[in-house]
Amino acid sequence: MNKKTAVLLINIGTPASTSVNDVRNYLFRFLNDKRVIDLPWLLRKLLVNIIIVPFRARKSAGMYKKLFTDKGSPLLYYQNNLVEKLNRMTSQEIKVYSAMRYSKPFVSDTLQEIRKQQPDEIVVVPLFPQYASSTSGSAISAVYNHIHQWNVIPAVRSIMFFYAHPSFLNLFSGKIQACNPSEFDHVLFSYHGLPLRQVKAAHKGISCNELNCTMELHDENKYCYLAQCSETTRLLAEECSLTENQFSMSFQSRLGKNWLEPNTGDVLKQLAQQGKKKVLVVSPSFVTDCLETIVEIGVDYKELFLQNGGERLELVESLNDSDLWAEVLLEILKGSQVDLAAKI
């Protein structure tokens, strides 16, 4: 009897359109997730629904207008293309599905589709290279919260992270090298930010300074977002033959105080003021180009850099829906279990 496997790729999501109403609905779903804003229920509801969403929706809608193309949201159409490629590359016993955490296709809807196929196993793949409770943790939790209601529950496995997978690193370093980093004065690795309390929670309240998270990865901090980002940076810099003074690491998209530092905008401003005229920015926490890369870095941070004396800021294109990324995902899946490797 052939064992049927469903592979579920999950990304964060995107508004249905650039209208203020659609953006408001998306932000409402996103920011009300207790893993994203990990405050007590009442405080989170007041903060999100009365302060953040009403004041951010119109501004965010303007940003999404800079992002959307004739095809719609890049995050959505790249993922749809990627899933189609993967399904052409796998055997009949494996079917790959797409879901978004906070927008269509919702995790719950895709799981209902998967349920009809009666798979023997579901492999959950959050498309976030580094683990964080607010991204990978939320995606995996959403799957379990839904399927626990099923009468027949198949085996479920999750690929929690792949930040150090050799094929992932090789592909991303190839993207960097294609931009000729030697032509730039500095290479900046920019990751999505997180509140410090969420980072600290990954190692039972012990601080990152105590565990030396920016310099080493070990058993005590193996699920720490900062430690994994730092390791990704070191490994990519090594693959690209960058010396220690040629690159640095920063964090973007912060929503408040007490988030991971240094902030990408502040670093770019300082680099420009220090006479660094040409900067190459890499975003290895995003496998698909989206608002945070195309607009936040490619438009807003670029403008900030130029205003402070910089002359050229270039963003390294992400993996998106490339054939090579599809092949790397299959490599990641093969490495997760011998039985699955035999089918691909």
Residue, then its C-alpha position, 0 to 999 in steps of 0.5 A: m500500500n502506497k503511503k500518501t503524504a501532504v506537504l503544506l507550505i505556510n507563509i504569513g499572508t497578504p491583504a486581498s487588495t490594497s484597499v484600506n478595508d482589506v488591509r485593515n482586515y488583514l492587520f486585524r487577523f495578524l496582530n490579534d494573534k497571541r503569538v505575534i503580540d504576546l500580551p494579556w488578552l484584554l491589553r492586546k485587544l485594546l492595543v490592536n483594535i483601538i490603537i494600532v489597526p485604526f491608525r496603521a491601516r491607511k498608511s499600510a495600504g499606501m505601502y501595499k500600493k507600492l508592492f502590488t503588481d498586475k499579478g497582485s501580491p508577490l508573496l501570493y503569486y510566487q508561492n502559487n507558482l512554487v507549489e505548482k513547480l513542486n507538484r510537477m517535480t514530486s511523485q503521485e504519492i506526494k501532493v504539495y499545498s499552499a496556505m497563508r497564516y492570516s489570509k487566503p488560502f487560510v490554513s483551515d481551508t487548505l487543511q480541509e482540502i487535504r483532509k478530503q485526500q485522506p493522507d497518511e502523513i502531513v508535513v508542515v513547512p513554515l517558510f521561515p528559515q529561522y524559528a520564532s514563536s510568532t512565525s513558525g510557531s504560530a503556523i505549526s500551532a494553527v495546524y494542530n489547532h485545526i486537525h485536533q478536531w478530526n476523527v482520523i488524524p494522520a501523522v504530522r511532522s513539522i520542519m521548524f527551521f532550515y537556516a543552516h541547511p547547506s542547500f539553502l545557504n548555497l542558493f542564498s549565497g549564490k544570490i548574493q554573489a550574483c550582485n558582486p558584493s566586492e563592488f559595495d562598501h558594505v554588506l548588511f544582513s537585515y532580518h525581521g525584528l522581534p520583541l526582546r521578551q519573545v527572544k528571551a522566552a526561547h531560552k527560559g528567560i536567560s538573556c542572550n548576553e549570558l548565552n552569547c547568542t550573537m557569537e555561538l549556537h549551542d543546546e541552550n540557545k538552539y531555538c533562539y531567533l537571534a542565535q539562528c540569525s547570527e549563525t545564518t549571517r556567519l555562514l552566508a558571509e563565509e560562503c561569500s568570502l566576506t571578511e569581518n569588517q565587510f558586513s554587519m547584521s541588523f533588524q527591521s520592521r519593529l513595532g515598538k521599543n525593546w526590540l532586537e537591535p540594531n535597527t536597519g534604518d539606524v545602521l543604514k543612516q550611520l553607514a552613509q554618514q561614515g562614508k559608505k557610499k554603496v551598500l548591498v542589503v540581504s534579507p535571509s529571513f524572507v524566502t519570498d520578496c514582500l512588503e518588508t523587502i521590496v518596499e521597506i528596504g527597496v524604497d523606504y530604507k533606500e531613500l533614507f540611505l540616499q538622504n544621508g549621503g549614500e549613493r547606491l543601495e541594492l537589495v539582493e533578490s530573494l528565492n521567490d519561485s525559482d526552479l532552484w528554490a523548488e529543488v532546495l525545498l525538495e532537498i530539505l524535505k528529503g533530509s527530513q525523513v528517509d521514507l519521504a526521500a524515496k518518493i521524491 
